[in-house]
Amino acid sequence: MVTEPYEQAATEKTPAVRLDPVAGTLHIQGCSIPENADRFYGPLYDAVDRYALHPAIRTVVEVDLKYFNSSTSKYLLDVFKRLEDLHAASASSVVLEWRHAADDLDMKEAGEDYRALLEFPVKLMARRD
């Protein structure tokens, strides 16, 4: 059983999000400074939980944020931890591709922090803007 894709369009304060259960991909891109992080990330939690019932063999999470606030960092970690459970159970091979501008040391460091906290591969990928 395949769940429907989950999509959320970007705004000035929230990132574009697309979870494609068939391809096994989750894309989060843009800026994440929502006024109500629970309202924004709650539906993504639900979508990831539905995906976890019938995940793809491989799950690739691509995060390409220009900026995010401290509440977003907690919500992202919660999303990643849900996927970590899939990885630990060998239900899906999960990898996080953390994209950052080559000269953005704060975003690179955030990716390194997630790498230290997660039990699946985290690839830091510098992009040239």
Salt bridges, closest charged atoms under 4 A:
GLU7 OE2 - ARG18 NH1 2.75
ASP20 OD2 - ARG18 NH2 3.61
GLU35 OE2 - LYS13 NZ 2.92
ASP49 OD1 - ARG82 NE 2.97
GLU62 OE1 - HIS27 ND1 2.85
GLU62 OE2 - ARG99 NH2 3.62
ASP64 OD1 - ARG127 NH2 2.69
ASP78 OD2 - LYS74 NZ 2.71
GLU84 OE1 - LYS81 NZ 3.10
GLU97 OE1 - ARG99 NH2 2.71
ASP129 OD2 - ARG127 NH1 2.53
